[in-house]
Amino acid sequence: MTEASSSTRLATPPRGEGSAPALPLTPEHVKRIEINRLLAKAKQREREQESSSSSILNANSKRPLGVVPATSNSPTAPQQRPLQRDSRLGKYFEYDLSKMANSKGGFLIEDDNEVNEDLTRKERERERQRAQQNLDPPIFLDPKLNPKCRDCGSIDIDQTFKKIFGCLVCNKCKNDKPEKYSLLTKTECKEDYLLTDAELRDQELLPHLLKANPHKSTYANMMLFLRYQVEEFAWNKWGSPEALDTEWERREGEKKKKKNKKFEQGLKELRRRTREGVWQKRKDAEHKHVFGVVEKGSDGVGKQQYDDRLYRISATATILHGTAVSLKPDNSAANVFSKYHLSRLISLSLLRWSTTSMSEGQAEHERISTSLDVEQIDVNLFRSKSLWLPVRSRGVFGGQVISQAVISATKCVNPAFGLHSLHCYFLTSASPAVPILYYVERLREGRSYSTRSVKAAQNGKIVFIMLCSFQKPELWQPERHWPIPEVPPPEECELEEDFYLREANRADNEKLKNILLDYRDERIKSPVSIRTVAREGRPVGNSVTMYMYWMQAKSVPKYDAPYQKAILGYLSDLYFIAVSANTLGLKRLSRGPDALGMLSTLDHSIYYYSDDFDCGDSLLYVISSPRAGSGRGVVHGQMYTRTGKLVAVMSQEGVVRADRQAPKEETKARL
């Protein structure tokens, strides 16, 4: 019995003497054996449970209890009823999670409303392309069946390189030999090895590995090539590495030739424009005589007025150094000879006038001239001579930039045309340390109107743009204007420097006192004198408050109309946008929500309606602010002479901000 029972028991036969030694188990093999054992036990447990649900009695001689399925028609079948809402939970929203999509941004979006289907489809396509090349092949238990590294013979090869490039190399050799197994991008293959797009897209010629684009996931996948395969293909294409270097040098030479050719063409065009600029400069330097219409006097003799920017001389009798020349309305040769001598005498009289009259008040004149004058570099190019930075200001005074741009544009216009309007924008603040360059562009030359644009640049950036228009005066046309308000004369109004001195003496704070004294010194040194008519403004009507100032250029000779208009442009930016802050009740040199935080000009417009005014005499500046809000304010102004003539109308918009912080935005959840 003992022998029989032992013979029926299964046992592992002993290993033969000639059998091969057992293979050592790797950790991967042990893991797979354990997984297979657990799967076998799970299947055995399922078979036991299926057999227990039959009619066979169990160990306790009982029939196992069967469960009635939900699809049965039996009354004992379970009923599928929806869950009842618990009223104690209060009000809440119900969402069907099966209809929601993950936006991958931290939100669940219902009905997929905000999901871009096109982008999602592209991302899935890119992922599918990359997943196809990342499948790892199985590892055989027999070492002879596994592929080995081409360099060291290791079976731990990189499966990606094997599948994509057909290259058997292990990770160690791949890292130790980057000169053979490093990856090249498509751009590197094209630039260094001179390969084409068609060759790189051909999977049979040059296999490539797809990687996600680092710039954006929806962009095309990045193509990576194995270095030694690219080099072998390039050597076969070009013949040898030396031939490839020769071709690369040839192409680089062609690029340099094209670049040099483009540079020569630009230089040639610059020379052509320079020649045209020199010709235009000589043309503009020629003196042009402008004569008015012939007017007959009471004696029947025709008189013709000669008009220029700096002087007016009657052409009837010009006397210089005891010599007199007369013109008569006939076509005789003597008349032609007289016109020739007249032009010569006019030029000499201009020289003599400039040397005598300019010597008076030279110091004050030099101060105003250096503030507004510009240096002509080319025909249409000018440069500032001086720039003024006001006290507690971020940039150069805007009125000075306007006046210098007006003078630059006026020098590029026929003297018969006078400035009648300008519109300008201040793009950014300018520094007083670097000169401003003004470039004048001649946009239009008409019979009655001429248009110019001026761009002011500093440090290579445009800081100011102005568009201005010039017109031949039409004095025979009708005119009208608003009357001047009733105000006291300038002699009865207080100077601004006296006001600042009085306020500084009453100030308790030493810092505030020093600031007020700085304002006083600035007004004393300024070439413009300002007197305030009403310090708090004058109400006109129910809701309009007018601010009025008498302004006068200090000790300057009576300039011609073009220069007077440039000075008026300088005056027009003084105290202009500040009226909007005064209307809002914002206070300077204070703190709190009613304090003035920022004041800066955005755009400025001037409309000239007269050439007969003198900035050396007092001009009344009437300013009002019809609207302010959203950190901006707009002001309108009128400039009157002492006699009550309205000579110019101004408008300006600027940044007017109170010293207040913006409210913080509250972020609300989407769900």
C-alpha positions as CSV (number, residue, x, y, z in Angstrom):
1,M,0.0,0.0,0.0
2,T,2.8,2.3,0.8
3,E,4.5,1.7,-2.4
4,A,1.3,2.1,-4.4
5,S,0.5,5.4,-2.7
6,S,3.9,6.7,-3.3
7,S,3.9,5.7,-6.9
8,T,0.6,7.6,-7.6
9,R,1.9,10.9,-6.1
10,L,3.3,13.4,-8.6
11,A,6.9,14.4,-8.1
12,T,9.5,16.4,-10.0
13,P,11.9,14.1,-11.7
14,P,15.5,14.5,-10.9
15,R,17.7,16.5,-13.2
16,G,19.7,14.5,-15.6
17,E,23.5,14.7,-15.7
18,G,23.6,15.8,-19.3
19,S,20.9,18.5,-19.0
20,A,21.6,22.2,-19.5
21,P,21.9,24.4,-16.4
22,A,18.8,26.4,-15.4
23,L,18.6,30.0,-16.6
24,P,18.8,32.7,-13.9
25,L,15.5,34.4,-13.3
26,T,15.4,38.2,-13.8
27,P,13.2,40.5,-11.7
28,E,10.9,40.9,-14.7
29,H,10.5,37.1,-15.0
30,V,9.7,36.8,-11.2
31,K,7.1,39.5,-11.5
32,R,5.4,37.9,-14.5
33,I,5.3,34.5,-12.7
34,E,3.7,36.0,-9.6
35,I,1.1,37.8,-11.8
36,N,0.2,34.6,-13.6
37,R,-0.2,32.7,-10.2
38,L,-2.6,35.4,-8.9
39,L,-4.6,35.3,-12.1
40,A,-4.9,31.5,-11.9
41,K,-6.1,31.7,-8.3
42,A,-8.7,34.3,-9.2
43,K,-10.1,32.1,-12.0
44,Q,-10.2,29.1,-9.7
45,R,-12.2,31.2,-7.2
46,E,-14.7,32.2,-9.9
47,R,-15.3,28.5,-10.8
48,E,-15.9,27.6,-7.2
49,Q,-18.5,30.4,-6.8
50,E,-20.3,29.3,-10.0
51,S,-20.6,25.8,-8.7
52,S,-21.9,26.9,-5.3
53,S,-24.9,28.6,-6.9
54,S,-26.2,25.3,-8.3
55,S,-28.7,22.9,-6.7
56,I,-25.9,20.9,-5.0
57,L,-26.2,20.9,-1.2
58,N,-23.4,22.5,0.8
59,A,-21.5,21.1,3.8
60,N,-24.5,21.9,6.1
61,S,-26.9,20.0,3.8
62,K,-28.5,23.3,2.8
63,R,-29.3,24.6,-0.7
64,P,-27.5,27.9,-1.4
65,L,-29.7,31.0,-1.5
66,G,-30.1,32.3,-5.0
67,V,-30.4,36.0,-5.8
68,V,-33.3,37.1,-8.1
69,P,-31.9,39.2,-10.9
70,A,-33.2,42.8,-11.5
71,T,-34.5,41.8,-15.0
72,S,-36.8,39.1,-13.6
73,N,-40.6,39.4,-13.6
74,S,-40.8,38.0,-10.1
75,P,-42.5,40.2,-7.5
76,T,-39.4,39.6,-5.3
77,A,-37.2,41.3,-7.9
78,P,-35.5,44.5,-6.7
79,Q,-37.2,47.8,-7.7
80,Q,-35.1,50.6,-9.4
81,R,-36.3,53.8,-7.8
82,P,-34.6,57.2,-8.1
83,L,-33.0,58.6,-4.9
84,Q,-35.2,61.0,-3.0
85,R,-33.8,64.4,-2.4
86,D,-33.2,65.1,1.3
87,S,-35.0,68.4,2.2
88,R,-32.7,69.0,5.1
89,L,-29.8,69.8,2.7
90,G,-31.4,73.0,1.6
91,K,-31.3,74.3,-2.0
92,Y,-28.6,73.0,-4.3
93,F,-28.0,72.5,-8.0
94,E,-28.0,69.2,-9.8
95,Y,-25.5,68.4,-12.5
96,D,-25.3,65.5,-14.9
97,L,-21.6,64.6,-14.7
98,S,-22.0,62.3,-17.7
99,K,-22.5,65.4,-19.9
100,M,-19.6,67.4,-18.6
101,A,-16.2,67.8,-20.2
102,N,-12.9,68.4,-18.5
103,S,-11.4,71.7,-19.8
104,K,-8.0,70.8,-18.3
105,G,-8.0,74.2,-16.7
106,G,-9.5,73.4,-13.3
107,F,-13.1,73.6,-14.5
108,L,-15.8,71.2,-15.6
109,I,-17.8,72.6,-18.5
110,E,-21.3,71.4,-19.2
111,D,-22.4,70.2,-22.6
112,D,-18.9,70.8,-23.9
113,N,-19.8,74.4,-24.8
114,E,-16.4,76.0,-24.3
115,V,-14.2,73.2,-25.6
116,N,-12.5,73.8,-28.9
117,E,-13.1,70.6,-30.8
118,D,-10.5,71.3,-33.4
119,L,-7.7,71.8,-30.8
120,T,-8.8,68.6,-28.9
121,R,-8.8,66.6,-32.1
122,K,-5.3,67.8,-33.0
123,E,-4.0,67.0,-29.6
124,R,-5.4,63.5,-29.7
125,E,-4.0,63.0,-33.2
126,R,-0.5,64.0,-32.0
127,E,-0.8,61.7,-29.0
128,R,-1.9,58.8,-31.2
129,Q,1.1,59.3,-33.5
130,R,3.5,59.4,-30.6
131,A,1.9,56.4,-28.9
132,Q,2.3,54.2,-32.0
133,Q,6.1,54.4,-31.7
134,N,6.3,53.8,-27.9
135,L,5.2,50.2,-27.7
136,D,7.8,48.0,-26.2
137,P,8.4,44.5,-27.7
138,P,8.5,41.4,-25.4
139,I,11.8,40.1,-24.0
140,F,12.6,36.4,-24.6
141,L,13.8,34.1,-21.9
142,D,16.5,32.7,-24.3
143,P,19.3,35.2,-24.5
144,K,20.1,34.1,-28.0
145,L,16.8,35.3,-29.2
146,N,17.1,38.9,-27.8
147,P,18.8,41.6,-29.9
148,K,22.2,42.9,-28.7
149,C,23.9,46.3,-28.8
150,R,25.9,46.9,-31.9
151,D,28.8,48.3,-29.8
152,C,28.9,46.5,-26.5
153,G,26.7,43.4,-27.0
154,S,24.3,44.2,-24.1
155,I,20.6,43.1,-24.4
156,D,19.5,46.3,-22.6
157,I,18.9,48.1,-25.9
158,D,16.8,51.2,-26.4
159,Q,13.5,49.9,-27.9
160,T,12.6,53.3,-29.3
161,F,15.8,53.5,-31.3
162,K,15.3,49.9,-32.5
163,K,11.7,50.5,-33.7
164,I,12.1,54.0,-35.2
165,F,15.6,54.1,-36.5
166,G,16.4,50.3,-36.7
167,C,19.4,50.9,-34.6
168,L,20.5,48.4,-31.9
169,V,22.2,50.4,-29.2
170,C,22.0,50.3,-25.4
171,N,21.3,53.3,-23.3
172,K,24.9,53.4,-22.0
173,C,26.5,53.5,-25.5
174,K,23.9,56.1,-26.6
175,N,24.9,58.4,-23.8
176,D,28.7,57.8,-24.1
177,K,28.8,58.4,-27.9
178,P,26.8,61.5,-28.7
179,E,28.8,62.0,-31.9
180,K,27.0,59.0,-33.3
181,Y,23.7,58.5,-31.5
182,S,22.6,62.1,-30.6
183,L,19.4,63.4,-32.1
184,L,19.2,66.3,-34.6
185,T,16.3,68.6,-35.3
186,K,15.0,69.2,-38.7
187,T,16.4,72.8,-38.8
188,E,19.9,71.5,-37.9
189,C,19.7,68.9,-40.7
190,K,18.8,71.6,-43.2
191,E,21.3,74.2,-42.1
192,D,24.4,72.0,-41.3
193,Y,23.9,69.1,-43.8
194,L,22.0,71.0,-46.5
195,L,19.2,68.5,-46.7
196,T,15.8,69.4,-48.2
197,D,12.3,69.1,-46.7
198,A,11.3,66.3,-49.2
199,E,14.3,64.2,-48.1
200,L,13.6,64.7,-44.4
201,R,9.9,63.8,-44.7
202,D,10.7,60.5,-46.5
203,Q,10.5,57.9,-43.7
204,E,12.4,55.3,-45.8
205,L,15.3,57.5,-46.5
206,L,15.6,59.1,-43.1
207,P,13.5,57.7,-40.3
208,H,12.6,60.2,-37.7
209,L,11.3,60.3,-34.1
210,L,8.2,62.3,-33.3
211,K,8.2,64.5,-30.1
212,A,5.7,66.9,-28.8
213,N,6.3,70.5,-30.0
214,P,7.8,72.5,-27.0
215,H,6.1,75.7,-28.2
216,K,2.5,74.5,-28.4
217,S,0.8,71.1,-28.2
218,T,-1.4,71.7,-31.2
219,Y,1.6,72.5,-33.5
220,A,3.1,69.8,-35.7
221,N,5.2,67.2,-33.8
222,M,8.9,67.9,-33.7
223,M,11.0,65.6,-36.0
224,L,14.3,64.2,-34.6
225,F,16.9,62.3,-36.7
226,L,19.7,60.1,-35.7
227,R,23.1,61.8,-36.3
228,Y,25.1,58.9,-37.8
229,Q,22.2,58.2,-40.2
230,V,22.0,61.8,-41.3
231,E,25.7,62.0,-41.8
232,E,25.8,58.8,-43.9
233,F,23.0,60.1,-46.1
234,A,24.7,63.5,-46.4
235,W,28.1,61.9,-47.4
236,N,26.3,59.8,-50.1
237,K,24.5,62.9,-51.4
238,W,27.4,65.3,-51.6
239,G,30.2,62.7,-52.1
240,S,32.3,63.4,-49.0
241,P,32.5,65.6,-46.0
242,E,34.9,67.9,-47.9
243,A,32.4,68.3,-50.7
244,L,29.7,69.2,-48.2
245,D,31.9,71.8,-46.6
246,T,32.6,73.3,-50.1
247,E,28.9,73.5,-50.9
248,W,28.2,75.1,-47.5
249,E,30.9,77.7,-48.1
250,R,29.5,78.4,-51.6
251,R,26.0,79.0,-50.2
252,E,27.3,81.2,-47.5
253,G,29.1,83.2,-50.1
254,E,26.0,83.6,-52.1
255,K,24.1,84.9,-49.0
256,K,26.9,87.5,-48.3
257,K,26.7,88.6,-52.0
258,K,22.9,89.1,-51.8
259,K,23.3,91.0,-48.5
260,N,26.0,93.2,-49.9
261,K,24.0,93.8,-53.0
262,K,21.0,94.9,-50.9
263,F,23.3,97.2,-48.9
264,E,24.7,98.7,-52.0
265,Q,21.2,99.3,-53.4
266,G,20.2,101.0,-50.1
267,L,23.4,103.1,-50.2
268,K,22.7,104.1,-53.8
269,E,19.2,105.2,-52.9
270,L,20.5,107.2,-49.9
271,R,23.0,109.0,-52.2
272,R,20.2,109.8,-54.6
273,R,18.0,111.2,-51.9
274,T,21.0,113.2,-50.5
275,R,21.6,114.8,-53.9
276,E,17.9,115.7,-54.1
277,G,18.1,117.1,-50.6
278,V,21.0,119.3,-51.4
279,W,19.3,120.5,-54.5
280,Q,16.1,121.2,-52.5
281,K,18.2,123.0,-49.9
282,R,19.7,125.3,-52.5
283,K,16.3,125.9,-54.0
284,D,14.8,126.9,-50.7
285,A,17.8,129.1,-49.9
286,E,17.0,131.3,-52.9
287,H,15.3,134.5,-51.9
288,K,11.7,134.8,-53.2
289,H,10.0,138.1,-53.5
290,V,6.4,138.2,-52.6
291,F,4.4,141.3,-53.8
292,G,0.9,142.1,-53.0
293,V,-1.8,143.4,-55.4
294,V,-1.3,146.8,-57.2
295,E,-3.3,149.5,-55.4
296,K,-3.8,152.9,-57.1
297,G,-3.5,156.0,-54.9
298,S,-5.3,159.3,-55.0
299,D,-2.7,160.6,-57.4
300,G,-3.3,157.8,-59.9
301,V,0.1,156.2,-59.2
302,G,0.0,152.4,-58.7
303,K,1.6,151.1,-55.5
304,Q,2.7,147.5,-54.8
305,Q,3.5,146.3,-51.3
306,Y,6.5,144.1,-50.8
307,D,5.9,141.6,-47.9
308,D,8.4,139.3,-46.2
309,R,8.5,137.7,-42.8
310,L,10.9,140.1,-41.2
311,Y,10.0,143.4,-42.8
312,R,7.6,145.3,-45.0
313,I,9.0,147.9,-47.5
314,S,7.0,150.0,-49.8
315,A,8.1,149.5,-53.4
316,T,7.1,153.0,-54.4
317,A,10.3,154.7,-52.9
318,T,13.1,152.8,-51.2
319,I,15.9,155.1,-50.0
320,L,19.2,153.7,-48.8
321,H,22.4,155.8,-48.3
322,G,20.8,158.7,-50.1
323,T,19.9,156.7,-53.2
324,A,16.2,156.6,-54.4
325,V,14.7,154.3,-56.9
326,S,11.1,154.6,-58.2
327,L,8.8,152.2,-60.1
328,K,6.3,153.3,-62.6
329,P,3.5,151.2,-64.1
330,D,5.0,150.8,-67.6
331,N,6.9,148.2,-69.5
332,S,10.0,150.3,-70.4
333,A,13.5,149.1,-70.0
334,A,14.1,151.7,-67.2
335,N,11.3,150.0,-65.2
336,V,13.0,146.6,-65.6
337,F,16.4,148.2,-64.5
338,S,14.6,149.7,-61.5
339,K,13.2,146.4,-60.4
340,Y,16.6,144.8,-60.4
341,H,18.1,147.6,-58.3
342,L,15.1,147.4,-56.0
343,S,15.7,143.8,-55.2
344,R,19.3,144.5,-54.4
345,L,18.4,147.5,-52.2
346,I,15.8,145.4,-50.3
347,S,18.5,142.8,-49.5
348,L,20.9,145.4,-48.2
349,S,18.1,147.1,-46.1
350,L,17.3,143.7,-44.6
351,L,20.9,143.3,-43.5
352,R,21.1,146.8,-42.1
353,W,17.8,146.4,-40.2
354,S,18.8,143.1,-38.6
355,T,22.2,144.5,-37.3
356,T,20.6,147.6,-35.7
357,S,17.3,146.5,-34.3
358,M,18.5,143.2,-32.9
359,S,21.1,144.8,-30.7
360,E,18.4,146.3,-28.4
361,G,17.3,144.0,-25.6
362,Q,19.8,141.4,-26.7
363,A,19.8,139.5,-23.4
364,E,16.1,138.9,-23.3
365,H,15.9,138.2,-27.0
366,E,18.6,135.6,-26.7
367,R,16.6,133.9,-23.9
368,I,13.4,133.6,-25.9
369,S,15.2,132.7,-29.1
370,T,17.1,129.9,-27.5
371,S,13.9,128.6,-26.1
372,L,12.1,128.4,-29.4
373,D,14.8,128.4,-32.1
374,V,16.0,125.3,-33.9
375,E,19.1,124.4,-35.9
376,Q,18.6,123.4,-39.5
377,I,20.7,120.2,-40.3
378,D,19.2,119.4,-43.7
379,V,16.4,120.6,-45.9
380,N,13.7,119.0,-43.9
381,L,15.6,118.1,-40.7
382,F,16.0,120.4,-37.6
383,R,17.4,120.0,-34.1
384,S,16.5,121.8,-30.9
385,K,19.1,124.1,-29.3
386,S,17.7,124.1,-25.7
387,L,15.0,122.2,-23.8
388,W,13.3,123.3,-20.5
389,L,12.3,120.9,-17.7
390,P,9.7,122.5,-15.4
391,V,9.8,122.1,-11.7
392,R,8.4,118.7,-10.5
393,S,7.8,117.6,-14.1
394,R,8.6,114.3,-15.7
395,G,9.6,115.6,-19.2
396,V,10.3,118.7,-21.3
397,F,7.7,121.4,-21.4
398,G,5.1,120.6,-24.2
399,G,4.7,124.2,-25.3
400,Q,8.4,124.4,-26.2
401,V,8.1,121.3,-28.3
402,I,5.1,122.7,-30.1
403,S,6.7,126.1,-30.8
404,Q,10.0,124.4,-32.1
405,A,7.9,122.1,-34.4
406,V,6.0,125.2,-35.7
407,I,9.2,127.0,-36.5
408,S,10.6,123.9,-38.3
409,A,7.4,123.5,-40.4
410,T,7.3,127.2,-41.2
411,K,10.8,127.1,-42.6
412,C,9.7,124.5,-45.1
413,V,6.7,126.6,-46.5
414,N,6.4,129.3,-49.0
415,P,6.4,132.7,-47.2
416,A,3.1,133.6,-48.8
417,F,1.4,131.0,-46.7
418,G,0.6,131.5,-43.0
419,L,-0.1,128.9,-40.3
420,H,-3.8,128.6,-39.6
421,S,-4.1,125.3,-37.6
422,L,-2.2,122.5,-36.0
423,H,-3.0,119.2,-34.3
424,C,-0.4,117.4,-32.3
425,Y,-0.1,114.3,-30.1
426,F,2.4,113.8,-27.2
427,L,3.4,110.2,-27.4
428,T,5.8,110.0,-24.5
429,S,7.8,112.4,-22.3
430,A,11.1,113.8,-23.6
431,S,14.3,114.2,-21.7
432,P,16.1,117.6,-21.6
433,A,19.5,116.0,-21.7
434,V,19.3,114.9,-25.4
435,P,18.3,117.2,-28.3
436,I,15.1,116.6,-30.2
437,L,15.2,116.0,-33.9
438,Y,12.3,117.4,-36.0
439,Y,11.7,115.9,-39.4
440,V,9.3,117.8,-41.6
441,E,7.4,116.0,-44.3
442,R,5.8,118.0,-47.2
443,L,2.4,116.4,-47.6
444,R,0.6,118.8,-49.9
445,E,1.3,121.9,-52.0
446,G,-1.9,123.6,-53.1
447,R,-2.9,127.0,-54.4
448,S,-4.6,128.1,-51.2
449,Y,-3.4,125.6,-48.6
450,S,-0.2,123.7,-47.9
451,T,0.1,120.8,-45.4
452,R,3.1,119.7,-43.4
453,S,3.7,117.0,-40.8
454,V,6.4,117.1,-38.2
455,K,7.8,114.1,-36.3
456,A,9.9,114.8,-33.2
457,A,12.3,112.0,-32.3
458,Q,14.7,111.5,-29.4
459,N,16.9,108.5,-28.8
460,G,15.5,106.7,-31.8
461,K,11.8,107.0,-30.6
462,I,9.0,109.2,-31.8
463,V,8.0,111.4,-28.9
464,F,5.7,113.9,-30.7
465,I,3.7,114.2,-33.9
466,M,2.2,117.3,-35.4
467,L,0.0,117.9,-38.5
468,C,-0.2,121.6,-39.5
469,S,-1.8,123.5,-42.3
470,F,-0.8,126.8,-43.9
471,Q,-3.2,129.2,-45.9
472,K,-2.9,132.2,-48.0
473,P,-4.8,134.9,-46.1
474,E,-8.2,135.9,-47.5
475,L,-8.7,139.2,-45.8
476,W,-11.7,140.2,-47.9
477,Q,-13.9,137.4,-46.4
478,P,-16.4,138.3,-43.6
479,E,-15.5,137.6,-40.0
480,R,-16.9,137.5,-36.5
481,H,-15.8,136.3,-33.0
482,W,-17.0,136.1,-29.4
483,P,-16.5,139.3,-27.4
484,I,-13.8,139.5,-24.7
485,P,-15.0,139.0,-21.1
486,E,-15.0,142.0,-18.8
487,V,-11.8,141.7,-16.8
488,P,-9.5,144.1,-15.1
489,P,-6.4,145.2,-17.0
490,P,-3.2,143.2,-16.5
491,E,-1.6,145.9,-14.4
492,E,-4.3,145.4,-11.7
493,C,-3.8,141.6,-11.6
494,E,-1.3,139.8,-9.3
495,L,1.8,138.2,-10.7
496,E,2.3,134.5,-10.2
497,E,5.7,135.0,-8.6
498,D,4.1,137.3,-6.0
499,F,1.4,134.8,-5.3
500,Y,4.0,132.0,-4.7
501,L,6.0,134.2,-2.4
502,R,3.0,135.1,-0.3
503,E,2.0,131.5,0.0
504,A,5.5,130.5,0.9
505,N,5.6,133.0,3.7
506,R,2.4,131.6,5.1
507,A,3.4,128.0,4.8
508,D,4.2,126.1,8.1
509,N,5.8,123.1,6.4
510,E,9.4,123.7,5.4
511,K,9.2,121.3,2.5
512,L,6.1,123.0,1.1
513,K,7.7,126.3,1.5
514,N,10.8,125.2,-0.5
515,I,8.5,123.9,-3.3
516,L,6.6,127.2,-3.5
517,L,9.9,129.1,-3.6
518,D,11.1,126.9,-6.4
519,Y,7.9,127.8,-8.4
520,R,8.5,131.5,-7.7
521,D,12.1,131.3,-9.0
522,E,10.9,129.4,-12.1
523,R,8.3,132.1,-12.9
524,I,10.9,134.9,-12.4
525,K,13.4,133.2,-14.8
526,S,10.7,132.3,-17.3
527,P,10.5,134.4,-20.5
528,V,6.7,134.6,-20.0
529,S,5.0,136.7,-17.4
530,I,1.6,135.4,-16.1
531,R,-1.0,137.3,-14.1
532,T,-4.1,135.6,-12.7
533,V,-7.5,137.4,-13.1
534,A,-9.5,135.2,-10.7
535,R,-7.7,132.7,-8.6
536,E,-10.7,130.5,-8.0
537,G,-12.2,130.9,-11.4
538,R,-15.2,133.0,-12.5
539,P,-18.6,131.3,-12.8
540,V,-20.4,131.9,-16.1
541,G,-24.0,130.8,-16.1
542,N,-25.1,127.9,-14.0
543,S,-22.4,125.3,-14.4
544,V,-19.5,126.8,-16.3
545,T,-16.4,128.2,-14.5
546,M,-13.9,130.2,-16.5
547,Y,-10.2,130.6,-15.6
548,M,-8.5,133.7,-17.1
549,Y,-4.8,134.7,-17.2
550,W,-3.0,137.6,-18.7
551,M,0.2,136.3,-20.5
552,Q,3.0,138.3,-21.9
553,A,6.4,137.5,-23.5
554,K,9.0,139.4,-21.5
555,S,11.0,142.2,-23.3
556,V,11.0,140.9,-26.9
557,P,11.0,142.9,-30.1
558,K,8.0,142.9,-32.3
559,Y,8.5,139.8,-34.4
560,D,6.8,138.9,-37.7
561,A,3.6,136.9,-37.7
562,P,5.1,133.4,-38.1
563,Y,7.4,133.8,-35.1
564,Q,4.5,135.4,-33.1
565,K,2.4,132.3,-33.8
566,A,5.3,130.1,-32.5
567,I,5.4,132.1,-29.3
568,L,1.6,131.8,-29.0
569,G,2.0,128.0,-29.2
570,Y,4.4,128.2,-26.3
571,L,1.9,130.3,-24.3
572,S,-1.0,128.0,-25.1
573,D,0.3,125.1,-23.1
574,L,0.8,127.1,-19.9
575,Y,-1.8,126.5,-17.2
576,F,-4.0,124.9,-19.8
577,I,-4.8,121.3,-18.7
578,A,-4.4,122.3,-15.1
579,V,-7.8,124.0,-15.4
580,S,-9.5,120.6,-15.7
581,A,-7.9,119.6,-12.3
582,N,-9.1,122.8,-10.8
583,T,-12.6,122.3,-12.0
584,L,-12.6,118.8,-10.5
585,G,-11.4,120.3,-7.2
586,L,-8.1,118.4,-7.1
587,K,-5.5,120.1,-5.1
588,R,-1.7,120.2,-5.8
589,L,0.9,119.7,-3.1
590,S,-1.5,117.8,-0.9
591,R,-2.5,114.2,0.0
592,G,-5.7,112.2,0.1
593,P,-8.5,111.3,-2.4
594,D,-8.8,114.9,-3.5
595,A,-5.1,115.4,-4.2
596,L,-3.8,115.7,-7.7
597,G,-2.0,112.5,-8.6
598,M,-1.0,113.0,-12.3
599,L,-1.3,115.7,-14.9
600,S,0.0,115.2,-18.4
601,T,-1.0,116.4,-22.0
602,L,-2.2,113.9,-24.6
603,D,-3.1,116.0,-27.6
604,H,-3.2,119.7,-28.4
605,S,-4.9,121.8,-31.1
606,I,-4.6,125.5,-32.1
607,Y,-6.6,127.5,-34.7
608,Y,-5.1,130.8,-35.7
609,Y,-7.5,133.5,-37.0
610,S,-5.3,136.6,-37.1
611,D,-1.8,137.7,-37.9
612,D,-2.1,141.1,-36.3
613,F,-1.1,140.4,-32.6
614,D,1.9,140.8,-30.5
615,C,2.9,138.4,-27.7
616,G,5.1,141.1,-26.3
617,D,1.9,142.8,-25.3
618,S,-0.5,141.1,-22.9
619,L,-2.9,138.4,-24.2
620,L,-5.9,137.3,-22.2
621,Y,-6.2,133.5,-22.0
622,V,-9.7,132.3,-21.2
623,I,-10.0,128.6,-20.3
624,S,-12.9,126.3,-19.4
625,S,-13.2,122.5,-18.9
626,P,-16.5,121.1,-20.2
627,R,-15.8,117.4,-19.3
628,A,-13.5,115.3,-17.1
629,G,-13.7,111.7,-16.2
630,S,-12.1,108.2,-16.5
631,G,-8.7,109.8,-15.7
632,R,-8.9,112.3,-18.5
633,G,-10.0,115.9,-19.0
634,V,-10.6,118.2,-21.9
635,V,-10.2,122.0,-21.9
636,H,-11.0,124.8,-24.4
637,G,-9.4,128.2,-24.6
638,Q,-9.5,131.5,-26.4
639,M,-6.7,134.0,-26.7
640,Y,-7.7,137.7,-26.9
641,T,-5.6,140.9,-27.4
642,R,-5.9,143.9,-25.2
643,T,-8.3,145.5,-27.7
644,G,-10.7,142.5,-27.5
645,K,-9.8,140.7,-30.7
646,L,-10.0,136.9,-30.6
647,V,-6.8,135.7,-32.4
648,A,-6.6,132.0,-31.6
649,V,-8.8,129.1,-30.3
650,M,-7.2,126.1,-28.5
651,S,-8.3,122.6,-27.4
652,Q,-6.4,120.1,-25.3
653,E,-7.0,116.7,-23.7
654,G,-4.8,115.3,-21.0
655,V,-4.4,112.8,-18.2
656,V,-6.0,114.1,-15.0
657,R,-5.8,111.6,-12.2
658,A,-6.6,111.9,-8.5
659,D,-4.4,110.2,-5.9
660,R,-6.7,107.2,-5.6
661,Q,-6.1,103.5,-5.9
662,A,-8.2,101.4,-8.3
663,P,-10.6,98.9,-6.5
664,K,-9.4,95.3,-6.4
665,E,-11.2,92.9,-8.7
666,E,-12.9,90.0,-7.0
667,T,-12.5,86.6,-8.6
668,K,-15.6,84.5,-8.6
669,A,-15.8,80.7,-9.1
670,R,-17.3,79.4,-12.3
671,L,-19.4,76.8,-10.6
